[in-house]
């Protein structure tokens, strides 16, 4: 995705974005946000924290997980007995991150608000 397409999504009215499936919206925006470094390193660090992810998105797991390069992919994706992260890591600020796959309707409003507030569109 080109940044222009990403910004079209971000600039779309809340009511339009709210019609999309949350998992689809996350996969259409967050990888590009990470790889284009459109959020700060501080924000990325916050997205790896369980309490921030719960407070902002009502997520049960951190939105991002820093990839441990010493572990196999499946171990990075797994919490307990379940995979909680998508398989593809995305590079941002010289680190690689996995994106949570645990998105539900209750997370939609928080994600859209975060998207409109935090992504650097300059």
N, C-alpha and C positions, 0 to 999 in steps of 0.2 A: 504494500500500500504506500502511496506517496503521501507526504504530509498534507497536501491540499485535500485529499480525500478524508484524511483523519480530521482535519479542521472543519470540513463540512459536517461530519458526524457530530463533533463537539459543539458546533454552532447551531445545530438543529434544535428546534424547540423541545423543551423538556417533554411535552406531551407526545411528540413523535418518537423520541428515544425510548420513552416508557412503553411503547408498543412492541419494541424489539425484545427477543428473548435475552435474558441477562448473560448467559454463557456466550451467545453469539456476539453480543456487544463487547464483552471483555476480550474475546479472541480477535475481534476486528480492530480494537484500539490499543490495548495494553502492550502487545509485543512491539508495535511501532513506537509507542511512547517510550518504552525502555531503550530500544535500539537507537532511537534518534535523540536520546537523553533530553526529553522534553519535561522531565521533572527533576528536581534536585537530588543529589546523593543523599541528603538528609531525609527527603521524602521516601526514597527507596528504602533506606534503613528503617524508617517507621513502618513501611509496608511489610517488613519481615518480622514485626512484633505482633504477638497475638492480641495484646490489649488494644493497640491502635486499630488493628483490623476489626476487632469486635466493636469498638466504639464508633468508628466511621462507617463501616459496611455491615455490621451485625454478622460478621463471619465467625465461624467456629475455629478457623485455622488462619495463620498469617497469609495474606494475599500473595506474598512472594517468599520464596525459600532460596537462600544462597546455596548454590551447588557446591558440594564438597567433592572436589576433583579426585579424591582418594577413594571414593565409593562408587560402585556401579550405579547406573542410572536408576534402576528399580529401587535401590536403597534410598536415593535422594527423593524419589517420588512418594515414598511410603511413610505413613505415620501409623504406628501400631501394625495391624494386619492389612491395612487398606491403602491403596494409592489415592492420594489427595491432591496430586499435582499433575498437570499435563506433562508429556514426555519431552517436548522440545524446550531446551534452555534458551534464554535470550540474554545477549551481552549488553551490559550498560556500565559505564565507568570502570572498565577493565575487570568486571566480575560477571559471572553468569548466574541467572536466576530462573527458577521454575515458577510458573503461575498456577495458583490454586485452581483446581477443577471443581471445587465445591461451591458453586454459585446457585442461589435459589431466588425466587421472586422477591423475598423479603430484603435481598441485598441490592435490588435494582435502584431504588431511590437514592441510597447512599452512594452508589457507584456513579450515577449520573451527576449528582451534586459535586462529588469529588473531581470528576472529569472536568467539569466546567470551571471549578475553582482552582485546581492545582496545575493543570497542564499549561506550560509556557507556550503561548501562541505567537510570540514575536519572531 
